[in-house]
Amino acid sequence: MWDAEVDVVVAGAGGCGLVAALAAAEQDLEVALFEKTEFILGNTASSAGMIPAAGTRFQKKAGIIETPEEMAEDILKKNHYESDPELTLALCRESAKLIEWMADSLGIELSLVKEFSYPGQRNRRMHAPPSRSGLELIKKLRMEVTKHENIYLTLKSELTDLIMENEKVIGVEINTSHGKQRIKAKKVILATNGFGANKELVKNYIPEIADALYFGYEANTGDAIKIAEKIGAALDSLTAYQGHSAVADSAGILVTWGTIMMGGFMVNKNGHRFGDESQGYSEFAKEVLLQPEKHGYIIFDEEIYQQLLSIEDFKNLSEMNGFKSAETIEGLAKTLNIDIENLRVTFEEFDQAVDVGEDAFGRTSFPKKLNGQLYGIRVVPALFHTQGGLRINTHAQVLRQNNSVINNLYAGGGAAVGVSGNHSYGYMSGNGLLSALGFGKIAGDHAAAMIKKERVETK
Ligand SMILES: Cc1cc2nc3c(=O)[nH]c(=O)nc-3n(C[C@H](O)[C@H](O)[C@H](O)COP(=O)(O)OP(=O)(O)OC[C@H]3O[C@@H](n4cnc5c(N)ncnc54)[C@H](O)[C@@H]3O)c2cc1C
């Protein structure tokens, strides 16, 4: 009846799945890790690798003292108190341990991102690899996985079903290049991300962003949601998502929101600003979609440009001549092909807003006036990933509609409900990797602890 038997099956080898597999394997369990595609990348590889955490030694070294409760309060405030407060706090409490485990046990070089804070974060709390790139992060996680003889990683292997007995999950069905395989497992962790690549589901649940570019991993078609719903799992917050307002149109590379947070702004083709950019790049994406030709232009200056060159994507864009630059406003407008007179007026209004600390859109964050050499880039809005998914408890165990636990089943990352509430405004930068890596670690640890406990009980 079974093709193989292991302690833990993990489906999906992105950030969540790799961390879950490593956490369980560290406890001497046998782990089978199945990945649908032939690569270990996922959305995690496309990310900027920024992981938020409160109370780390990296923050303390920089003189920043903050508690998980303060971090949770920031996340809740950003999502208008729509996310589950217990889940939110559980992740924030896990965050410093996660960062230090990754640095100490996995040997991943991480540092505090000191250049800028993202909207709504009261302190610098992003931790990232030196390149500020998710590709570096995923490469390091993958290398760690290959060091563990007790992790069996199989590519081109898609989770297609969960196998149940007496309302408990006892295994999985996997579609491999050798046909269907049935794998018996004591615990199953779903780490297959959300449904961003599934046009039909996006149209159905989040029509406001359905016309935007999808900038995530093509394999993330909502499999965990579809498979677990069939066995009675509850689904929460399916309208939540991480949008982004700024993917470089020419190169298909993310333009860091640091451009805005350090003092830049965005205009449309007519040279007009159209909202408070500092509220966050996720909710601003649908505003950009409403502009002529569904795109915008980020405008910033030499000082910002120089400081952001430490970010890999930004540096790559610069080396590809992705940014247009000019000494004057008129020159910049010309090279970007936007209305010259309107852009000049926009600069004047922006300078006045900096003087009074507020503008007509309600923006109050104005670090500086733009001066010296000016820069601009044409950007399009995008859907990065969905943030709703399977309802879980603070151990990452999947729940039914009545909140009872589906025994032996866990979920994390985009497969599970996140901490971004129900709308695009609820996404605070870092919520994606926080719930992917955080719930991956929580799920791996809890699954291992439960297996050990059950072994003792059956002796
Ligand atoms: C451009 C970009 C920048 C971002 N930057 C940040 C950032 O700096 N900080 C942050 O916190 N978040 C960021 N995010 C969001 C973040 O990348 C995601 O929230 C996070 O990577 C999700 O991790 P995951 O493990 O759930 O999914 P993924 O990393 O996407 O992994 C899911 C894996 O599951 C596999 N899979 C799918 N279905 C199946 C199946 N049926 N069987 C087996 N395998 C399957 C997929 O192929 C994939 O490899 C960014 C996203 C994008 C697109």
The ligand as a Tripos MOL2 file, in Angstrom:
@<TRIPOS>MOLECULE
LIG
   53    58     1     0     0
SMALL
NO_CHARGES

@<TRIPOS>ATOM
      1 C1          9.8260   40.1790   -5.6550 C.3       1 LIG1
      2 C2          9.4390   39.7770   -4.2660 C.ar      1 LIG1
      3 C3         10.0910   40.3610   -3.1970 C.ar      1 LIG1
      4 C4          9.7340   39.9850   -1.8980 C.ar      1 LIG1
      5 N1         10.4770   40.4820   -0.8520 N.ar      1 LIG1
      6 C5         10.1780   40.0950    0.4030 C.ar      1 LIG1
      7 C6         10.9770   40.5040    1.5150 C.ar      1 LIG1
      8 O1         12.0250   41.1570    1.3760 O.2       1 LIG1
      9 N2         10.5860   40.1510    2.7700 N.ar      1 LIG1
     10 C7          9.4910   39.3630    2.9540 C.ar      1 LIG1
     11 O2          9.1620   39.0790    4.1110 O.2       1 LIG1
     12 N3          8.7640   38.8840    1.9320 N.ar      1 LIG1
     13 C8          9.0860   39.1980    0.6580 C.ar      1 LIG1
     14 N4          8.3630   38.6990   -0.3790 N.ar      1 LIG1
     15 C9          7.3550   37.6660   -0.0840 C.3       1 LIG1
     16 C10         8.0600   36.3280    0.1770 C.3       1 LIG1
     17 O3          8.8960   36.0440   -0.9190 O.3       1 LIG1
     18 C11         7.0530   35.1830    0.3620 C.3       1 LIG1
     19 O4          6.1110   35.5430    1.3260 O.3       1 LIG1
     20 C12         7.7760   33.9390    0.8670 C.3       1 LIG1
     21 O5          8.9170   33.6930    0.1040 O.3       1 LIG1
     22 C13         6.8440   32.7390    0.8140 C.3       1 LIG1
     23 O6          7.5870   31.5930    1.1590 O.3       1 LIG1
     24 P1          6.9480   30.1660    0.9680 P.3       1 LIG1
     25 O7          7.9600   29.1840    1.4410 O.co2     1 LIG1
     26 O8          5.5870   30.1460    1.5640 O.co2     1 LIG1
     27 O9          6.7360   30.0190   -0.6040 O.3       1 LIG1
     28 P2          7.7920   29.8230   -1.8120 P.3       1 LIG1
     29 O10         9.1370   30.3360   -1.4750 O.co2     1 LIG1
     30 O11         7.1420   30.3250   -3.0340 O.co2     1 LIG1
     31 O12         7.9120   28.2310   -1.9060 O.3       1 LIG1
     32 C14         6.8010   27.4410   -2.2680 C.3       1 LIG1
     33 C15         7.3360   26.2070   -2.9950 C.3       1 LIG1
     34 O13         6.2920   25.2290   -3.0810 O.3       1 LIG1
     35 C16         6.3660   24.6140   -4.3600 C.3       1 LIG1
     36 N5          5.0580   23.9950   -4.6370 N.ar      1 LIG1
     37 C17         3.9050   24.5930   -5.0240 C.ar      1 LIG1
     38 N6          2.9300   23.6540   -5.1220 N.ar      1 LIG1
     39 C18         3.4810   22.4670   -4.8030 C.ar      1 LIG1
     40 C19         2.9860   21.1360   -4.7040 C.ar      1 LIG1
     41 N7          1.7080   20.8150   -4.9930 N.pl3     1 LIG1
     42 N8          3.8310   20.1420   -4.3280 N.ar      1 LIG1
     43 C20         5.1430   20.4060   -4.0470 C.ar      1 LIG1
     44 N9          5.6610   21.6560   -4.1290 N.ar      1 LIG1
     45 C21         4.8440   22.6700   -4.4840 C.ar      1 LIG1
     46 C22         6.7350   25.7510   -5.2840 C.3       1 LIG1
     47 O14         7.2640   25.2610   -6.4860 O.3       1 LIG1
     48 C23         7.7540   26.5130   -4.4350 C.3       1 LIG1
     49 O15         9.0720   26.0310   -4.6460 O.3       1 LIG1
     50 C24         8.6900   39.0480   -1.6810 C.ar      1 LIG1
     51 C25         8.0340   38.4700   -2.7660 C.ar      1 LIG1
     52 C26         8.4060   38.8100   -4.0610 C.ar      1 LIG1
     53 C27         7.7050   38.1530   -5.2140 C.3       1 LIG1
@<TRIPOS>BOND
     1     1     2 1
     2     2     3 ar
     3     2    52 ar
     4     3     4 ar
     5     4     5 ar
     6     4    50 ar
     7     5     6 ar
     8     6     7 ar
     9     6    13 1
    10     7     8 2
    11     7     9 ar
    12     9    10 ar
    13    10    11 2
    14    10    12 ar
    15    12    13 ar
    16    13    14 ar
    17    14    15 1
    18    14    50 ar
    19    15    16 1
    20    16    17 1
    21    16    18 1
    22    18    19 1
    23    18    20 1
    24    20    21 1
    25    20    22 1
    26    22    23 1
    27    23    24 1
    28    24    25 2
    29    24    26 1
    30    24    27 1
    31    27    28 1
    32    28    29 2
    33    28    30 1
    34    28    31 1
    35    31    32 1
    36    32    33 1
    37    33    34 1
    38    33    48 1
    39    34    35 1
    40    35    36 1
    41    35    46 1
    42    36    37 ar
    43    36    45 ar
    44    37    38 ar
    45    38    39 ar
    46    39    40 ar
    47    39    45 ar
    48    40    41 1
    49    40    42 ar
    50    42    43 ar
    51    43    44 ar
    52    44    45 ar
    53    46    47 1
    54    46    48 1
    55    48    49 1
    56    50    51 ar
    57    51    52 ar
    58    52    53 1
@<TRIPOS>SUBSTRUCTURE
     1 LIG1         1 GROUP 0 **** ****
